[in-house]
């Protein structure tokens, strides 16, 4: 898993509340057991016409938003079923963080296990980010400002801060265990493996005294 330290990117706005996991990745894509092909299914019902052609007005289909790594969503992101394919699809599309005012608990846990950072911000900060995204959407995609620093935000996991283009900062919460894993680029199993020597020492001791009592 790739370590997550800092990330600077402009936003991909999908400004809807209650985006559930079936909207993130429809059920027909759940037949796969790995991440191959899941990028194509991300928001498939919103991205494609009935004949499979891309809808030009959806952000992920617009040239302006290509290559960006931070998704800006509405409230209660990731609600619905517990499918782990939802964060898989986002990661397969090179999205490393999602910003919202709240996340469904199961989605949050699945995201953190897979290296995707859920950034929960207060409503005031969220409104400012939405206004920023709307301002950019209203600018010409061919102007020099289309990829300007005026649209960039920075996520710093170590300090748990989100920095807006005007340099104001917002704090976001994260559990210390998940923070450690993301900073190191390891999952839960990788975290356990870091203690292999101590585990082996304990196991040898346990085998020597199977009932936990040393003979005298």
HELIX and SHEET records of a PDB file:
HELIX    1   1 UNK A   21  UNK A   24  1                                   4    
HELIX    2   2 UNK A   27  UNK A   29  5                                   3    
HELIX    3   3 UNK A   38  UNK A   41  1                                   4    
HELIX    4   4 UNK A   44  UNK A   47  1                                   4    
HELIX    5   5 UNK A   59  UNK A   61  5                                   3    
HELIX    6   6 UNK A   63  UNK A   65  5                                   3    
HELIX    7   7 UNK A   85  UNK A   92  1                                   8    
HELIX    8   8 UNK A  105  UNK A  113  1                                   9    
HELIX    9   9 UNK A  123  UNK A  138  1                                  16    
HELIX   10  10 UNK A  144  UNK A  147  5                                   4    
HELIX   11  11 UNK A  149  UNK A  151  5                                   3    
HELIX   12  12 UNK A  176  UNK A  184  1                                   9    
HELIX   13  13 UNK A  188  UNK A  193  1                                   6    
HELIX   14  14 UNK A  196  UNK A  208  1                                  13    
SHEET    1   A 4 UNK A   6  UNK A   9  0                                        
SHEET    2   A 4 UNK A 153  UNK A 156 -1                                        
SHEET    3   A 4 UNK A 161  UNK A 163 -1                                        
SHEET    4   A 4 UNK A 169  UNK A 171 -1                                        
SHEET    1   B 4 UNK A  11  UNK A  14  0                                        
SHEET    2   B 4 UNK A  70  UNK A  73  1                                        
SHEET    3   B 4 UNK A  97  UNK A 100  1                                        
SHEET    4   B 4 UNK A 117  UNK A 120  1                                        
END                                                                             
